[in-house]
Amino acid sequence: MADEPGDKPEGETPAEEAAEPARETAVGHQVVEPEPKPEKPEATEVFFSRDEPAAAAPQPQPAAAPPQPSGGTSPAAADRVAADSHDSFTDKPELFVAGAFVGAFVLGKLLKKITGGGD
């Protein structure tokens, strides 16, 4: 077993031992040193200008829109409005039922004429 340091012949040293000894953490992992950050170069200020005619008057800004009143209602107000409204179906539902029967009868007669069914 030549892997143990005592078994190696003298004069042969591994590359790890020849280099600077590596630092290790408490659990045996090698400590990695952060690379030095390059220094930032000094900032250069840049100015942009554009040539504008001196005689040009500034454009007027459009007027702001007038504030709109809030059109929302509270849930309680909506319930009151719904309770006060009159529904014609709740007043006389029998008219709607009679209208459905008359509509079905007329539709049946119309289909009978179109298809030529019956005697």
C-alpha angles and dihedrals in degrees: 000000000000094000095087117085093233093055097056120098116251117266095039114099126169119246091248093060093045092054126067109294112262120235116237134201124238090270095049102261119138116253113237115211116219116246115251113258116239114246116254115247115239113274117254116217115225123194123199122198133178127203112242125180109254093219096060112109118220115259114253116245117240116252119262118257114261114256113262120223114246109264097193125111131208119253090246091055091048090052091052092050091049092049092050095048117097119227115204092211092059090048097053114003092165090073091059092048091050090049091053092052093048091048092051091049093050092046090051092051091048093051090047090056094046097048095039093231127153131044 
